[in-house]
Amino acid sequence: MYKYILKRLLAIIPMLLLIVLIVFYILNITPGDPASIILGKDAPPEAVEQLKDELGLNKPFFQRYFDYISDAVRLDFGDSYRSKKPVFDEILPKFPTTLKLAIFSVVVCAIIGIPLGILSAVRQYSKLDISLTVGSLIIASVPGFWLSLMLILLFSLILGILPSNGIGSFKHYILPVLTMALPSAAVMARITRNQMLETMRQDYIRTAKAKGASKQRVIWKHALKNALMPVITMLGMSFAGLLGGSMITEIVFGLPGVGMIIITAIKMKDVPLIMGSTIFLATLFMIIMLIVDLIYAYLDPRIKAQFSK
């Protein structure tokens, strides 16, 4: 187990290097340069060139890349072009908002998606199953920005019971959480249903039924535990994805999270802030996936035995 954990942690390093290279290259080929954006369109060319030299933007691409990597190894991720503050002084104060949003969203996703998936599997091919299947497909296909606008229209403008933007109380999280949780819950319901149906066809389930076990006992004691193991992996992936995928939701609802920082940094082409946010979220994603794998191994002895080899 310890060897597996060490291998996974070491694997993070080349993956981060590749991610940084890809993002660095994308920023290099996109139009515009940070110096012109910082100084404004009316700035004299001499001032723009001077600022480019100060920021190291006139160096060759790979030299800038390797300079950034060498600084990052020393935990120096640079200063934001916009605020002149160290990158992580900008990111860390905003992270709790994004973290709370992701936690609330994945909890709501599990509360809605898993029971509906179980119910749909138990009532296979019934009107309820068909309705849940169609509803799940529709909700999972709805773009996040459109869903958020419809929720604002209904609960804020028409009913006037929930705030439409900002942060200050628990109510401010309800609409953003629903925006992020409902599509994930729809996918979760489909996965739970499929896993339950597959598990219910296993030999040990038929054996339990042949021994006279009640339907409720077969579902809740024998089938559910094994059916939920892939669902746990899905929940972990959803949580990790929600941490980095909340940008649109944060913008629509005016939440001061990491997503808002990234969008602002992209508009300003604030390279150090974009790179720092990318490294932070990518590292977090890989660590969360490692934790999910360890939980999966703990629940399934067969996986644990493979890890021990």
N, C-alpha and C positions, 0 to 999 in steps of 0.2 A: 504493500500500500504506500509506504513512504517513498519507494523508488518511483512509483507512478506519479505521486504528487510532485516530486522533484523534476521528473521528466516534463510534466505539464507546465511547471513554472519556468523551466528553461526554454520551453517551446514558445513562451510568450515573447522572448527577446527577438528572434528572427521575424516573427509575425508583426511586431511593433515596427521593426525597421522597414518592412515591406509596406505597411500602412502609411508610415511617415513619408516614404519615397513617393507613393502614389499621390497622396494629398499635396505634397510639396510640388510634384510635377504639374498637377491640375492647377494649383495656384500660379505656377510659372507661366502656363500657356493661356490663362484667362486674360482678357483685355484689361488695360489700365494698370497703373502702378501706384503703390502706396504713397510715394512722395507727392505725386500730383494730387491725389485725393486729400492728403493731409494739408498741403499748402493752398489747395483750391485751384480752380481752372485759370484764374487770372494771375497766378504766380509767375514771375520771370523764369525763363528756362535755366538761368545760372543758379537760382536758388533751388530749383528742382534737382538739378544735377548734383549740387552740393549735398542735399539731403540724401540722395541715392547713395553717394559715397559714404556718408555717415552711417547709413543703415546697411551697407554692404550689398546693395542691390545690383551694383555694376559688376560684381564678381561672377565667374562662370557658375552654371547651375550646380554641378557636382561639388564644387568647392563650397558653395553656400550650404548644400545638403550635409556634407561631412563636417563643416564647422558647426552646424546646428546639432548634429548627433554628438559631437565631442563635448559641446556645452551641456547637452541634455544628460549625458553620462555623469556630469558633475552636478546634476540637478539644477542647472541654470537654463531655464526655458525662455529667457529673455523678458523684455518689458513690452507691454501693450503700446502700439504706436499711438493710440488715441488717448489713453489716460496716463501713460508714462509709468504705470505701476507694474510690478512683477506679475506675470501671467496668473499664477495661482492665487495671488491676492485678489484677483478679479473673479476667478472661478469658484473658489471654495465658499465665500459668503453666499453665493447664489445656489450652491448645490443642495442645501437642505430643502428648498422649495421643490426642486425637481425630484429629489428623493421621496419626499412625502407624496407628491403627485403620483409617482410610479408605484409606491407601496399601496396607497389607497386604490389605485386602478387595478392592480393585480389581485388584491383581496376581493374587490367587487366582481372582477372577472371570474374568480373561482366560485364565489357565492352564487353567481347567476349561471355560469356555463356548466359546471359539473353536475348540479342537480338536474338541470334541463336535459343534459346528455344522458344521464341515467334514466330519467323518465321517458325519454324518447326511445331508448333501447328496450326498456321493459314493455313499452306499448308499441312495438315495432309494427309498421304498416297501418297503424290506426290513423284516424283523422288528426289526433293530437300530434303524432309523429310526423305526419306530412306537413302540418301547419308549422311545427317547430323547424323542420328542415327548410321549408321555403323561407320562413322568417330569418333563419340563420344566414342563408345565402344572400338575402337582400341586405341585411345589416352589415355583413362582412364585406359587401361590395360597395357600400356607401363611402365616398371620400370623407376624410376626417374634417376638413374645413367646412364642407356642406352640413355635416351632422352638427358641428358646433354652432353654426349659424342658425340652424333650425331649432336647436335647444335654447339658444338665446332668444329667438323670436317667440317661442312658446312660453318659457318659464320666466323670462325677464320682461319682455315687452307686453305680451298678452296677459299673462297671469300675474306678473309683478311680484313673484314670491322668492326669486333668487337673484343675486347680483350678477351682472353680465361681465364684469372685469375687475381687476385688482385683487388684492390679497389683504386679509385683515381678520377673517373669522372662518370657521369651518364651512359656512355656507358658500364662501368663495371657491371652495374646492369641488363642490357637488357637480356643477356643469362640466368643468374640465375633466373630472374623473369619469363621468358618464361618457364623454366624448372619446376618451381613450379606452375605457373598459368594455363598452358595448360591442365594438367590432371584434375585440379579442375574445369576449365571452361567446360570441357566435361561433368563432373558430373552435374554441374550447368545447362547446357543446357537441360539435360535429366529431371532434377527436374522441371525446368521452363516449359518445354513442357507438362509434366504430370499434373502439377497444372493448366496450362491454359486450357487443355482439360477438366479437371474435373470441372473447374469453368464455362466453356462455356456450360456445361450440366445443370447448375442450373436453377431453375424456374424463378428467376428474370432476367436472361439473355434472356430466351424465352419471358418473358413479354416485355422486352425492344425491342426485335425484332418485336413482335406483334404490338407494338405501332408505328412502322415505323422508329426506330432508324437505322442509317446507320451502316454498318459493322465496319467501322473504329471507330465510336463512341462506339459501343458495346465493341470492343476489348480494346480500350485505356481508356475509361472512366469507364466502368462498370466491365469488367473482370480483367483487369490488376492489379488493386489495391489489390483485394482480392487474386489473384493468387500469388502475390509477397510476401505475408506475410510469408509463409513457406520458401520462398527463402531467405528472410532476416535472418531467423534463420540459414539457411545453410551457408550464408556468414559469420555470426558471428562465427559459428563453424569452418569454413575454416580458418578464420583469426587466431583464437586461436590455431588451429592445425598447421598452418604454422609457428607460433612463436616457437613451440617446435619441429617441424618436418623438420627443414631446415638443419639438420646436414650433410646429404649426399651432398646436394647442396653446402653448404659452403666449404666442403672438396674438392669437385671436382673443384670448381672455386677459391679456395684459399681465401675465404672471412673471415676476422677476427671477427666472430660473436660468439654468445653463443654456437651454435652447435659445432664449432671448439674446444671451451674450453671443452665441455662435452666429445667429442671423445678423446682429449688429456688426460683428467682426467681419463677416463676409461682405457686407455692404461697404465697409471701410477698407476692405482688403488688409485687415490687421493680421498679418501672417503669424506673428508669435502667439497671438491669442487663439487663432484658428488651430494652429499646430498643438498648442498646449491642451485645448479642449479635446482635440482628436485623440491625443495620447491618453488623456485622463479617462475618457469614456471607453476607449478600446481596451485599456488595461482592466477597467472595472468589468466590462463585458466578459472578458476571458476568465477573470477570477470568479465571477458569478457562475459561469458555466462549469468551472472546475468544482465548485461547491455542489452544484446540481449533480454532477457525476458521482461525487462522493456520497451524497444522500441516496442516489439510485443504487449504488453499490451496497450501502447499509441495508436497504430494504430488500434487495435481491441477492441472496447468498451466492448464486451462480456467477454474477458479475464480480462480487467481492473475491471469489476464488480466482477469477482471471486476473484481477488487479494484483493478487498476491504472488503471481508467478514471476 
